[in-house]
Amino acid sequence: MPRTVTTFCRICLGGCRVKVTVSDDGRVERIGPDKENPYSWRDFCAKGRSAADLVEPPRRILKPMKRVGESYVEASCTDAATDIGRRLRHGGPTWRSRWASRCSAPRV
């Protein structure tokens, strides 16, 4: 049975109170304004209305992907880690010098 939790929106500094309907498996079903709260004008903005998409974005990538030509295909975690390691090892001096310049502290 879904339950309703009163909390506040953390997207902007307004901190509007919202009521979030949560399903039994913990997924956000609905986000609505807290009508009893006089300090948030009994409403909330469009950013707050779409906050559920921040928790579970509709286009979220759930598995490792590998680019093959112009498209992406699903890859195993082992294949993805191996491919990344291979490319890091054989990146060449250009890649290494760019990386070192970003990671090293300035010399005094």
Backbone hydrogen bonds, N-H to C=O, Kabsch-Sander energy under -0.5 kcal/mol:
donor,donor_aa,acceptor,acceptor_aa,energy
3,R,22,V,-2.5
5,V,20,V,-3.0
7,T,5,V,-0.5
7,T,18,V,-2.7
9,C,16,C,-3.2
15,G,12,C,-0.7
18,V,7,T,-2.5
19,K,32,G,-3.1
20,V,5,V,-3.1
20,V,18,V,-0.5
21,T,19,K,-0.5
21,T,30,R,-2.9
22,V,3,R,-3.2
22,V,20,V,-0.6
23,S,27,R,-2.7
26,G,23,S,-1.7
29,E,21,T,-3.3
29,E,27,R,-0.5
30,R,21,T,-1.3
32,G,19,K,-2.6
34,D,17,R,-1.7
35,K,33,P,-1.1
37,N,34,D,-1.5
40,S,37,N,-0.7
41,W,38,P,-0.8
42,R,37,N,-1.2
43,D,40,S,-1.9
49,R,45,C,-1.6
50,S,46,A,-1.5
51,A,48,G,-1.2
53,D,50,S,-1.3
54,L,51,A,-1.1
55,V,51,A,-1.0
56,E,52,A,-2.2
60,R,57,P,-1.5
62,L,60,R,-0.6
66,K,73,V,-2.8
68,V,71,S,-3.0
71,S,68,V,-1.7
73,V,66,K,-2.7
75,A,64,P,-2.5
80,A,76,S,-2.3
81,A,77,C,-2.6
82,T,78,T,-2.5
83,D,79,D,-2.4
84,I,80,A,-2.4
85,G,81,A,-2.5
86,R,82,T,-2.4
87,R,83,D,-2.2
88,L,84,I,-2.2
89,R,85,G,-2.3
90,H,86,R,-1.9
91,G,88,L,-1.0
95,W,91,G,-0.6
96,R,92,G,-2.1
97,S,93,P,-2.6
98,R,94,T,-1.9
99,W,95,W,-2.4
100,A,96,R,-2.8
101,S,97,S,-2.0
102,R,98,R,-1.2
103,C,99,W,-1.7
104,S,100,A,-1.7
